[in-house]
Amino acid sequence: MREDLEHNFDLAEFNNSCRVMKCARQLFPHSEKQAETWAVFCYERWTRGEGGTPEQQRDRRNPTWKKSLELFEKRRQKTKLIYYN
């Protein structure tokens, strides 16, 4: 293990970032970049106490996120790959 790297791992902070990314992927299933950008913005607002929980921010951003996600997943399932020999 390298000693020059500082490892300050905080499990609570990691769990919070996972929670934010889960909400971000639900909002932006089509774009990892947009999800990451929104997650950083959401996390900063959440930790400052300005925007509410990630789930509240997600619901404010898109009240019909669940329906949109289901539609995205349904479209994604229709794509079938056909391999020819």
Backbone as numpy.savetxt, mean C-alpha at the origin, in Angstrom:
# Nx Ny Nz CAx CAy CAz Cx Cy Cz
28.57 -10.65 9.62 27.73 -9.48 9.62 28.62 -8.24 9.62
28.25 -7.27 8.85 29.04 -6.04 8.78 28.77 -5.18 10.00
29.83 -4.71 10.59 29.69 -3.91 11.80 29.50 -2.43 11.51
29.80 -2.00 10.27 29.66 -0.59 9.95 28.21 -0.20 9.67
27.33 -1.18 9.51 25.92 -0.89 9.29 25.21 -0.80 10.64
24.41 0.22 10.77 23.68 0.39 12.02 22.28 -0.19 11.85
21.90 -1.08 12.73 20.60 -1.73 12.64 19.72 -1.26 13.79
18.88 -0.31 13.51 17.91 0.15 14.51 16.54 -0.29 14.02
16.23 -1.54 14.23 14.97 -2.08 13.75 13.90 -1.91 14.82
12.83 -1.25 14.45 11.72 -1.03 15.36 10.51 -1.80 14.82
10.08 -2.82 15.53 8.99 -3.67 15.07 7.68 -2.90 14.94
7.41 -2.00 15.84 6.16 -1.22 15.78 6.14 -0.35 14.52
7.27 0.28 14.22 7.36 1.13 13.03 7.22 0.28 11.76
7.82 -0.90 11.76 7.71 -1.80 10.62 6.26 -2.23 10.41
5.58 -2.60 11.49 4.17 -2.99 11.39 3.30 -1.84 10.88
3.59 -0.63 11.33 2.84 0.53 10.86 3.06 0.77 9.37
4.30 0.61 8.92 4.57 0.82 7.49 3.91 -0.27 6.65
3.84 -1.49 7.18 3.13 -2.57 6.47 1.64 -2.25 6.36
1.08 -1.72 7.41 -0.35 -1.34 7.42 -0.63 -0.26 6.38
0.26 0.71 6.29 0.09 1.79 5.32 0.23 1.25 3.90
1.21 0.37 3.66 1.40 -0.18 2.31 0.24 -1.07 1.89
-0.38 -1.76 2.83 -1.55 -2.58 2.52 -2.67 -1.68 1.98
-2.90 -0.57 2.64 -3.93 0.38 2.20 -3.55 1.00 0.85
-2.27 1.28 0.67 -1.82 1.88 -0.58 -2.01 0.92 -1.75
-1.72 -0.35 -1.54 -1.91 -1.34 -2.62 -3.38 -1.57 -2.92
-4.24 -1.37 -1.92 -5.67 -1.47 -2.17 -6.16 -0.30 -3.00
-5.57 0.87 -2.79 -5.95 2.05 -3.57 -5.37 2.04 -4.97
-4.13 1.59 -5.09 -3.42 1.63 -6.37 -2.89 0.25 -6.74
-3.75 -0.70 -7.06 -3.26 -2.04 -7.40 -2.53 -2.07 -8.74
-2.76 -1.07 -9.56 -2.19 -1.02 -10.91 -0.80 -0.39 -10.95
-0.40 0.31 -9.89 0.86 1.06 -9.94 1.57 1.03 -8.59
2.67 0.31 -8.53 3.46 0.23 -7.30 4.07 1.58 -6.95
4.44 2.36 -7.96 5.04 3.67 -7.73 4.04 4.62 -7.07
2.81 4.67 -7.59 1.79 5.52 -6.99 1.46 5.05 -5.58
1.41 3.75 -5.38 1.13 3.21 -4.05 2.21 3.63 -3.06
3.45 3.55 -3.48 4.55 3.93 -2.60 4.52 5.42 -2.27
4.26 6.24 -3.27 4.20 7.69 -3.06 3.08 8.03 -2.08
1.91 7.44 -2.28 0.79 7.71 -1.38 1.09 7.19 0.02
1.74 6.03 0.12 2.05 5.44 1.43 2.98 6.34 2.24
3.98 6.91 1.59 4.91 7.81 2.30 4.15 9.04 2.80
3.32 9.60 1.94 2.52 10.77 2.31 1.58 10.42 3.47
0.91 9.29 3.36 -0.04 8.84 4.38 0.66 8.58 5.71
1.80 7.90 5.66 2.53 7.57 6.88 2.97 8.83 7.62
3.47 9.80 6.87 3.91 11.04 7.50 2.75 11.78 8.15
1.61 11.84 7.46 0.43 12.50 8.05 -0.06 11.74 9.27
-0.02 10.42 9.21 -0.49 9.60 10.33 0.39 9.78 11.55
1.71 9.78 11.35 2.62 9.91 12.49 2.60 11.31 13.09
2.24 12.31 12.28 2.10 13.68 12.81 0.75 13.90 13.46
-0.18 12.96 13.26 -1.50 13.09 13.85 -2.45 13.98 13.06
-2.17 14.18 11.78 -2.98 15.10 10.97 -4.08 14.41 10.17
-3.83 13.20 9.69 -4.75 12.63 8.71 -5.60 11.48 9.19
-5.43 11.04 10.41 -6.16 9.86 10.85 -5.41 8.59 10.49
-6.05 7.47 10.69 -5.41 6.18 10.41 -5.27 5.98 8.90
-4.42 5.05 8.48 -4.30 4.78 7.04 -5.63 4.36 6.43
-6.41 3.61 7.16 -7.71 3.17 6.63 -8.65 4.36 6.43
-8.64 5.30 7.36 -9.47 6.50 7.21 -9.01 7.34 6.03
-7.70 7.47 5.86 -7.18 8.24 4.73 -7.51 7.55 3.41
-7.41 6.22 3.38 -7.77 5.46 2.18 -9.24 5.68 1.83
-10.12 5.59 2.85 -11.54 5.76 2.61 -11.90 7.17 2.16
-11.18 8.17 2.68 -11.40 9.55 2.22 -10.93 9.73 0.78
-9.82 9.09 0.45 -9.26 9.22 -0.89 -10.17 8.58 -1.94
-10.71 7.40 -1.63 -11.59 6.70 -2.55 -12.61 5.89 -1.75
-13.81 6.45 -1.55 -14.82 5.75 -0.76 -15.24 4.40 -1.36
-15.08 4.22 -2.66 -15.47 2.96 -3.31 -14.25 2.11 -3.65
-13.22 2.17 -2.81 -11.97 1.46 -3.10 -12.18 -0.05 -3.19
-13.07 -0.59 -2.38 -13.27 -2.04 -2.39 -13.87 -2.50 -3.71
-14.82 -1.75 -4.22 -15.44 -2.09 -5.50 -14.42 -1.96 -6.64
-13.61 -0.92 -6.58 -12.58 -0.72 -7.60 -11.55 -1.84 -7.58
-11.17 -2.27 -6.39 -10.19 -3.35 -6.26 -10.76 -4.66 -6.79
-12.02 -4.94 -6.48 -12.66 -6.15 -6.98 -12.73 -6.15 -8.51
-13.05 -4.99 -9.08 -13.10 -4.87 -10.53 -11.73 -5.08 -11.15
-10.70 -4.52 -10.54 -9.33 -4.70 -11.03 -8.94 -6.17 -10.99
-9.24 -6.85 -9.88 -8.90 -8.27 -9.76 -9.68 -9.12 -10.76
-10.93 -8.75 -11.01 -11.76 -9.48 -11.97 -11.18 -9.35 -13.38
-10.76 -8.15 -13.74 -10.15 -7.94 -15.06 -8.84 -8.68 -15.17
-8.10 -8.71 -14.09 -6.80 -9.36 -14.08 -6.93 -10.87 -14.28
-8.00 -11.46 -13.75 -8.21 -12.90 -13.87 -8.58 -13.31 -15.29
-9.13 -12.39 -16.07 -9.55 -12.73 -17.42 -8.37 -12.96 -18.35
-7.23 -12.40 -18.01 -6.05 -12.56 -18.84 -5.49 -13.97 -18.68
-5.46 -14.72 -19.76 -4.92 -16.07 -19.73 -3.77 -16.17 -20.71
-2.72 -16.76 -20.27 -1.56 -16.96 -21.14 -1.69 -18.29 -21.84
-1.41 -18.29 -23.11 -1.43 -19.51 -23.90 -0.02 -19.75 -24.43
0.52 -20.89 -24.08 1.87 -21.22 -24.52 1.78 -22.22 -25.67
2.53 -21.91 -26.72 2.57 -22.80 -27.87 3.90 -23.54 -27.88
3.85 -24.79 -28.28 5.08 -25.60 -28.35 5.79 -25.38 -29.66
